[in-house]
Amino acid sequence: MNKEDQPRIHRNRHRNQEQSEGVKEAGREWRWYAFSDHAEAKAHPDYAADPVILQWLSESTARIHNRTLATARHAAVEDSVLNGTLSLDMAPNKRDNNLLIHYFVKKDLLILIGDLGVGLTRTDEQRLAESMLACQAPIDALLVLLSEILEFFFIQSDRFEQSLHAMEEEMRTRNDKRILKQTINLRNDLTYWNAQIIPIKEIRYASEETFRSDVEESDCKHILDLRLRRIGMLQREYNEEIDSLLRVDENITNYRSNDIMKALTLYTVLLTPTTALGAIWGMNFEHMPELSWPLGYAFALAVILASTGATYWWLKQRGLTADILNMNTDSAQGSRTGKKERRKHK
């Protein structure tokens, strides 16, 4: 958007709905200024005598965070103003790819300061400018810009979905702390991208608050609403899927912990007779008749083995040595296959 093109003026004429078919058409004209920085905007002669614009320029010069200010004048709609700053991290690892746009909207005026090309992924600035100038109101043009910026997040959603599915497949074959760390990283990424949508939603609602008559039946608002709903749906589905993965990991961890505790408990119980008998025969009393028996050592080993075997038999009878999750799927499938073959022979 070149400096010599300032201002871009929308001159499309449309029929006033309150007039009859035979009456001359009424038109609405609005201006669009696009500047690369605040210095260029402040140097423009059109703003020297407008204190509202000068104040906005002064307040937003050093601002790098999101801010939305909506001033609705119900008695004088032409004085309603929507202004602020849209700051989005389009690429967290590359500071030069962050989107920073300062906007000022009145009923017949749109001012944008910043590089719009950073937020475009499926169109170029020329086609974006044509789409914005085709709008009947400046606020519609701003909503068109927001709709195009959302395309970037749909591309990020596709990449996020691929990463999520890859991790799900990996979890089928292995599950360790590395998988848990990847799941948590995906949750953090999703939270990060969700936070980027919030300022766009705020501008959308502020636009209706400030210019309700212009956006009430606007197709631009309708398209933006549909895209926000679609990306909100994706965010909810991804969040539920990540929650499911975390629950699976928690269940696996609990099962492993229980299995370890079960093995340690069984090991301790099985060794209890050995420990007890060893402690008894390890005493240093003067009168211990077993010490003088010729077959005392063999007798002690036999008692230890018998008591250990009896303990194991008792645990097995109660089902405490079996794996409670062992469903014997191989044998079950084999029996079903055998039944099918027998039916065929019949």
Secondary structure, 3 states (H helix, E strand, C coil): CCHHHCCEEECCEECCCCCCCCCCCEECCEEEEEECCHHHHHCCHHHCCCHHHHHHHHHHCCCCCCEEEEECCCCCHHHCEEEEEEEECCCCCCHHHCEEEEEEEECCEEEEECCHHHHCCCCCHHHHHHHHHCCCCHHHHHHHHHHHHHHHHHHHHHHHHHHHHHHHHHHHHCCCHHHHHHHHHHHHHHHHHHHHHHHHHHHHHHHHHHCHHHHCCCHHHHHHHHHHHHHHHHHHHHHHHHHHHHHHHHHHHHHHHHHHHHHHHHHHHHCHHHHHHHHHHCCCCCCCHHHHCCCHHHHHHHHHHHHHHHHHHHHHHCCCCCCCCCCCHHHHHHHHHHHHHHHHHC
